[in-house]
Amino acid sequence: ALETTLSEETESKIEAESAATLANKRADQEAAAKRSAQQQAAEHEEIAQEEAAAKRSAQQQAAEQEEIAQEEAAAKRLAQQQAAAQAALAEQREKDRILVLANTHPMIQAVVSGELKFYFEPLPWYAATGVSTGVEEIAQSLSEWDPHNATMRRVYSASDADLVVAWVKDYGTHVLGESIYKSHIKVGLGTENCQSDWMAFDPDTVKKVLWHEIGHSMGYSHSPDPTNVMYYITSTHFYVEQDISESIASGWYMTFPLCELGEYWYSFESDNTYERFEIYVLPPGVDAAAVYSGDGLVYADCGAAGIANYRNSCNVGYGASIYISPTHYYNGVTVTGEVISLDEPVWPVMTWDESVFEYEDSDLLYYYDLFR
């Protein structure tokens, strides 16, 4: 019984020790697992902190990049504003430069503004009959012209005009008109004849000279084409070449040289029908004294004797003259008359010669685009 009891106690002890060992082992395992879990948690915390730090760094970098981007955008906007301001200033300066040109260049004025206002001074009293009609025809032609879609408008005050036309009694032998700074035109209405007497041009001459000078104002220089209105020489014709009023004493005679060769029309009359006269046309070189004595040569069918008025035409050579003397030796005569050349110049081509246009089309198109 004692042995049985000891054996049981031994077994119980062994079982108890085995259970204790197992419990200790389990406790050690649980402690190890706890330590591992704590270590993992610490590692996860460290990773989380590192990620949070990286996130904060990324956010800070993003904020810095945004600030830099905003600064660059502001600088770009400023540069664009400055560039736009400089471009606007440059454009305004260019416009101002062109407007200065336009003040004295009617063609440029027409292109930049879309309108050209022109003014014709009233004609003076000494303009020939019919000139006013010719001037109105030129004004109408100018009004109907539309260079680069510009409107040509006549105004009635010089202060409102871009192109001013003035009249001059006599420019002299070699100058018929003048374009001053292109915006102001002066046109001669007559000149001296071969007797140094001022005589008015006929309407066609004034029209040609006026259109020629307007052509200069609009940018056309002299044409090499003698048939064009812009040719450097303009053929002129007097309305009346000589306007004569003379008292011729009895026993005397007077001659009136004709300025050119060709056909002339002439008309004379006595102030008193009782005072009659003889009139002849003398060929070049004929002595008037010989005609007076009845021996000189005269053009046939170009004169008459014992008349109070006479009208005729005669084709003469260069240097011919008209001879007049009183019919009665005891009575003088006062005659009035006029002499007109019938050989009118050939009418030119009135369209301005485009080959002598001074402006470049590209420049005018540039002005057009800049202003209109």
C-alpha positions as CSV (number, residue, x, y, z in Angstrom):
1,A,0.0,0.0,0.0
2,L,2.8,2.3,0.8
3,E,4.5,1.6,-2.4
4,T,1.3,2.2,-4.3
5,T,0.9,5.5,-2.5
6,L,4.5,6.6,-3.3
7,S,4.0,5.6,-6.9
8,E,0.9,7.6,-7.2
9,E,2.5,10.6,-5.6
10,T,5.4,10.3,-7.9
11,E,3.1,10.2,-10.9
12,S,1.2,13.2,-9.6
13,K,4.4,15.1,-9.1
14,I,5.6,14.2,-12.5
15,E,2.3,15.3,-14.0
16,A,2.4,18.5,-12.0
17,E,5.9,19.3,-13.1
18,S,5.0,18.4,-16.7
19,A,2.0,20.7,-16.5
20,A,4.1,23.5,-15.0
21,T,6.7,23.1,-17.7
22,L,4.0,23.2,-20.3
23,A,2.5,26.3,-18.7
24,N,5.9,28.0,-18.5
25,K,6.5,27.1,-22.1
26,R,3.1,28.5,-23.1
27,A,3.8,31.7,-21.0
28,D,7.1,32.1,-22.8
29,Q,5.4,31.7,-26.1
30,E,2.8,34.2,-25.3
31,A,5.4,36.7,-24.0
32,A,7.4,36.2,-27.2
33,A,4.3,36.7,-29.3
34,K,3.5,39.8,-27.3
35,R,7.0,41.2,-27.7
36,S,6.8,40.4,-31.5
37,A,3.4,42.2,-31.7
38,Q,4.8,45.2,-29.8
39,Q,7.8,45.2,-32.1
40,Q,5.6,45.1,-35.2
41,A,3.4,47.8,-33.7
42,A,6.5,50.0,-33.1
43,E,7.7,49.3,-36.6
44,H,4.3,50.2,-38.0
45,E,4.3,53.4,-35.9
46,E,7.7,54.3,-37.2
47,I,6.6,53.7,-40.8
48,A,3.4,55.7,-40.2
49,Q,5.5,58.6,-38.8
50,E,7.9,58.4,-41.7
51,E,5.0,58.4,-44.2
52,A,3.4,61.3,-42.3
53,A,6.8,63.2,-42.5
54,A,7.1,62.4,-46.2
55,K,3.5,63.6,-46.7
56,R,4.2,66.8,-44.9
57,S,7.4,67.3,-46.9
58,A,5.5,66.6,-50.2
59,Q,2.8,69.1,-49.1
60,Q,5.4,71.7,-48.3
61,Q,7.1,71.1,-51.7
62,A,3.8,71.3,-53.4
63,A,3.0,74.6,-51.6
64,E,6.5,75.9,-52.6
65,Q,5.9,74.8,-56.2
66,E,2.5,76.5,-56.2
67,E,4.0,79.7,-54.9
68,I,6.7,79.6,-57.6
69,A,4.1,78.9,-60.3
70,Q,2.0,81.8,-59.1
71,E,5.1,84.1,-59.1
72,E,5.9,82.9,-62.6
73,A,2.3,83.4,-63.8
74,A,2.3,86.9,-62.2
75,A,5.7,87.7,-63.9
76,K,4.3,86.4,-67.2
77,R,1.2,88.5,-66.9
78,L,3.3,91.6,-66.1
79,A,5.6,90.8,-69.1
80,Q,2.5,90.5,-71.3
81,Q,1.1,93.7,-70.0
82,Q,4.4,95.5,-70.6
83,A,4.7,94.0,-74.1
84,A,1.1,95.0,-74.9
85,A,1.8,98.5,-73.6
86,Q,5.0,98.8,-75.6
87,A,3.2,97.5,-78.7
88,A,0.4,100.0,-78.2
89,L,2.9,102.8,-77.8
90,A,4.8,101.7,-80.9
91,E,1.6,101.5,-82.9
92,Q,0.5,104.9,-81.7
93,R,3.9,106.4,-82.6
94,E,3.6,104.8,-86.0
95,K,0.1,106.1,-86.5
96,D,1.3,109.6,-85.4
97,R,4.1,109.4,-88.0
98,I,1.7,108.4,-90.7
99,L,-0.8,111.1,-89.7
100,V,2.0,113.7,-90.1
101,L,2.5,112.5,-93.6
102,A,-1.2,112.5,-94.2
103,N,-1.4,116.2,-93.4
104,T,0.6,117.0,-96.5
105,H,-0.1,113.9,-98.7
106,P,-3.8,113.7,-99.7
107,M,-3.6,110.2,-101.0
108,I,-2.3,108.9,-97.6
109,Q,-5.0,111.0,-95.9
110,A,-7.7,109.4,-98.0
111,V,-6.4,105.9,-97.2
112,V,-6.0,106.3,-93.4
113,S,-9.3,108.2,-92.8
114,G,-11.5,106.7,-95.6
115,E,-12.3,110.2,-96.7
116,L,-10.6,113.1,-98.5
117,K,-12.2,116.6,-98.3
118,F,-11.3,119.0,-101.0
119,Y,-11.9,122.7,-101.5
120,F,-11.9,124.9,-104.5
121,E,-11.5,128.6,-104.0
122,P,-14.1,130.7,-105.8
123,L,-12.9,131.7,-109.2
124,P,-11.7,135.4,-109.5
125,W,-13.3,137.8,-112.0
126,Y,-10.4,137.5,-114.5
127,A,-11.0,133.8,-115.2
128,A,-12.3,133.2,-118.7
129,T,-15.9,132.5,-119.6
130,G,-16.6,128.9,-119.2
131,V,-13.8,128.1,-116.8
132,S,-16.3,127.8,-113.9
133,T,-18.1,125.0,-115.8
134,G,-14.8,123.2,-116.4
135,V,-13.9,123.5,-112.8
136,E,-17.2,122.0,-111.8
137,E,-16.6,119.1,-114.2
138,I,-13.2,118.4,-112.5
139,A,-14.9,118.6,-109.0
140,Q,-17.5,116.1,-110.2
141,S,-14.8,113.7,-111.5
142,L,-12.9,114.0,-108.2
143,S,-16.0,113.3,-106.2
144,E,-16.7,110.1,-108.2
145,W,-13.2,108.8,-107.6
146,D,-12.7,106.3,-104.7
147,P,-9.1,105.4,-104.1
148,H,-8.8,102.5,-101.7
149,N,-12.5,102.7,-101.0
150,A,-12.1,106.3,-99.8
151,T,-14.9,108.9,-100.2
152,M,-13.9,112.2,-102.0
153,R,-16.1,115.0,-100.6
154,R,-16.2,118.6,-101.6
155,V,-16.3,121.1,-98.8
156,Y,-16.7,124.9,-98.9
157,S,-14.2,126.1,-96.3
158,A,-10.5,125.8,-96.7
159,S,-10.1,125.1,-92.9
160,D,-12.2,121.9,-93.4
161,A,-10.3,120.6,-96.3
162,D,-7.4,118.1,-96.8
163,L,-6.8,119.4,-100.3
164,V,-7.0,123.1,-101.2
165,V,-7.1,124.5,-104.7
166,A,-6.2,128.2,-105.2
167,W,-6.0,130.3,-108.3
168,V,-3.2,132.5,-109.5
169,K,-3.5,135.1,-112.2
170,D,-0.1,134.4,-113.8
171,Y,2.7,131.9,-112.9
172,G,4.9,133.1,-115.8
173,T,6.0,131.6,-119.0
174,H,7.1,128.1,-117.9
175,V,5.0,127.3,-114.9
176,L,1.2,126.8,-115.1
177,G,0.5,125.4,-111.7
178,E,2.1,124.1,-108.5
179,S,1.4,121.5,-105.9
180,I,2.7,122.7,-102.6
181,Y,3.3,119.9,-100.0
182,K,0.8,118.0,-102.1
183,S,-2.1,119.3,-100.0
184,H,-2.2,122.8,-101.5
185,I,-2.5,123.5,-105.2
186,K,-2.2,126.8,-107.1
187,V,-3.4,126.9,-110.7
188,G,-2.5,129.7,-113.1
189,L,-5.5,131.2,-115.0
190,G,-3.6,132.8,-117.7
191,T,-0.2,134.3,-118.8
192,E,1.3,136.9,-121.1
193,N,0.8,136.5,-124.9
194,C,3.5,137.4,-127.4
195,Q,2.7,141.1,-127.0
196,S,3.3,140.8,-123.2
197,D,-0.4,141.3,-122.5
198,W,-1.9,139.0,-119.9
199,M,-4.7,136.9,-121.4
200,A,-6.9,134.2,-119.7
201,F,-6.6,130.6,-120.6
202,D,-9.6,128.8,-122.1
203,P,-11.6,126.4,-120.0
204,D,-9.9,123.3,-121.4
205,T,-6.4,124.6,-120.5
206,V,-7.5,125.3,-116.9
207,K,-9.1,121.8,-116.7
208,K,-5.9,120.2,-117.9
209,V,-3.7,122.2,-115.6
210,L,-6.0,121.6,-112.6
211,W,-6.2,117.8,-113.2
212,H,-2.4,117.7,-113.7
213,E,-1.8,119.4,-110.4
214,I,-4.4,117.2,-108.6
215,G,-2.5,114.2,-110.0
216,H,0.7,115.5,-108.4
217,S,-1.2,115.9,-105.1
218,M,-2.5,112.4,-105.3
219,G,1.0,110.9,-105.9
220,Y,1.6,110.9,-109.6
221,S,4.9,112.4,-111.0
222,H,5.5,113.5,-114.5
223,S,4.8,110.9,-117.2
224,P,7.1,110.3,-120.2
225,D,4.0,109.8,-122.3
226,P,3.3,113.0,-124.3
227,T,-0.3,112.0,-124.7
228,N,-1.0,111.8,-121.0
229,V,-2.2,114.6,-118.8
230,M,0.8,114.0,-116.5
231,Y,3.3,114.8,-119.2
232,Y,5.7,117.5,-118.0
233,I,4.6,120.0,-120.7
234,T,0.9,121.1,-120.8
235,S,-0.2,122.7,-124.1
236,T,-2.1,125.9,-123.4
237,H,-4.6,127.9,-125.3
238,F,-5.9,131.3,-124.7
239,Y,-9.7,132.0,-124.5
240,V,-8.8,135.1,-126.5
241,E,-5.3,135.5,-127.6
242,Q,-5.5,139.3,-128.1
243,D,-8.1,141.7,-126.9
244,I,-7.6,144.9,-128.8
245,S,-8.9,148.5,-128.5
246,E,-7.0,151.2,-130.3
247,S,-7.6,154.6,-131.8
248,I,-5.8,155.0,-135.1
249,A,-5.3,158.5,-136.4
250,S,-6.0,159.4,-140.0
251,G,-3.1,158.8,-142.2
252,W,-1.7,156.1,-139.9
253,Y,-1.9,152.4,-139.6
254,M,-1.3,149.8,-136.9
255,T,-0.3,146.2,-137.0
256,F,-1.0,143.4,-134.5
257,P,1.4,140.5,-134.7
258,L,0.0,137.0,-134.5
259,C,1.8,134.9,-132.0
260,E,1.9,131.6,-133.8
261,L,1.4,130.0,-137.1
262,G,-1.9,128.2,-138.0
263,E,-5.5,129.3,-138.3
264,Y,-6.8,132.4,-136.6
265,W,-10.2,133.8,-136.1
266,Y,-10.5,137.6,-135.7
267,S,-13.3,140.1,-135.2
268,F,-13.1,143.9,-135.3
269,E,-15.6,146.7,-135.4
270,S,-15.5,150.5,-135.4
271,D,-16.9,152.4,-132.5
272,N,-18.7,154.6,-135.0
273,T,-20.2,153.2,-138.2
274,Y,-19.2,156.4,-140.0
275,E,-15.6,155.7,-139.2
276,R,-14.6,152.8,-141.4
277,F,-11.3,150.9,-141.7
278,E,-9.3,148.7,-143.9
279,I,-8.1,145.3,-142.5
280,Y,-5.7,142.8,-144.0
281,V,-3.6,139.9,-142.8
282,L,0.1,140.3,-143.8
283,P,2.3,137.3,-144.5
284,P,5.6,137.0,-142.5
285,G,8.1,139.7,-143.6
286,V,5.7,142.0,-145.4
287,D,6.3,145.7,-144.8
288,A,3.1,147.3,-143.5
289,A,4.2,150.7,-145.0
290,A,4.2,149.0,-148.4
291,V,0.6,147.7,-147.8
292,Y,-0.4,151.3,-146.7
293,S,1.0,152.6,-150.0
294,G,-0.8,149.9,-151.9
295,D,2.1,147.8,-152.9
296,G,2.4,145.2,-150.2
297,L,1.4,141.5,-150.4
298,V,-1.5,140.3,-148.2
299,Y,-3.3,137.0,-147.6
300,A,-6.1,136.6,-150.1
301,D,-9.7,136.5,-148.8
302,C,-8.5,137.5,-145.3
303,G,-9.3,141.2,-145.3
304,A,-11.6,144.0,-146.6
305,A,-11.7,147.8,-147.1
306,G,-14.2,150.4,-146.2
307,I,-16.0,148.4,-143.5
308,A,-17.3,149.2,-140.0
309,N,-17.0,145.6,-138.7
310,Y,-15.3,142.5,-139.9
311,R,-15.1,138.9,-138.9
312,N,-13.0,136.2,-140.6
313,S,-10.5,133.4,-140.2
314,C,-7.2,133.0,-141.9
315,N,-4.4,130.4,-142.0
316,V,-1.1,132.1,-141.5
317,G,2.6,131.4,-141.3
318,Y,4.7,132.2,-138.3
319,G,5.3,136.0,-138.0
320,A,2.1,137.1,-139.7
321,S,0.2,140.2,-138.5
322,I,-3.1,142.0,-138.8
323,Y,-3.0,145.4,-140.5
324,I,-5.6,148.1,-139.8
325,S,-5.8,151.7,-141.1
326,P,-8.6,154.2,-141.4
327,T,-10.4,154.2,-144.7
328,H,-10.6,158.0,-145.0
329,Y,-7.4,160.0,-144.9
330,Y,-9.2,162.9,-143.1
331,N,-10.9,160.7,-140.5
332,G,-9.4,158.4,-137.8
333,V,-11.0,155.3,-136.4
334,T,-11.3,153.6,-133.0
335,V,-11.5,149.8,-133.3
336,T,-12.1,147.1,-130.8
337,G,-11.6,143.5,-131.6
338,E,-10.3,140.1,-130.5
339,V,-8.0,137.5,-132.0
340,I,-8.4,133.8,-131.3
341,S,-6.2,130.9,-132.4
342,L,-8.4,128.1,-133.8
343,D,-5.6,125.5,-133.5
344,E,-6.4,124.0,-130.2
345,P,-4.0,121.5,-128.6
346,V,-4.8,117.8,-128.8
347,W,-6.8,116.7,-125.8
348,P,-4.7,114.4,-123.6
349,V,-5.6,111.2,-121.9
350,M,-7.0,112.4,-118.6
351,T,-6.4,109.1,-116.7
352,W,-3.3,109.6,-114.6
353,D,-0.4,107.4,-115.8
354,E,-0.2,104.5,-113.2
355,S,3.5,103.9,-114.2
356,V,4.5,107.1,-112.5
357,F,2.5,106.5,-109.2
358,E,4.9,107.4,-106.4
359,Y,3.4,105.3,-103.6
360,E,4.0,101.6,-103.1
361,D,0.7,99.6,-103.0
362,S,2.1,97.6,-100.1
363,D,2.6,100.8,-98.1
364,L,-0.9,102.1,-98.8
365,L,-2.3,98.6,-97.9
366,Y,-0.3,98.8,-94.6
367,Y,-1.8,102.2,-93.9
368,Y,-5.3,100.9,-94.7
369,D,-4.9,97.9,-92.3
370,L,-3.4,100.0,-89.5
371,F,-6.2,102.6,-89.5
372,R,-9.2,101.0,-91.0
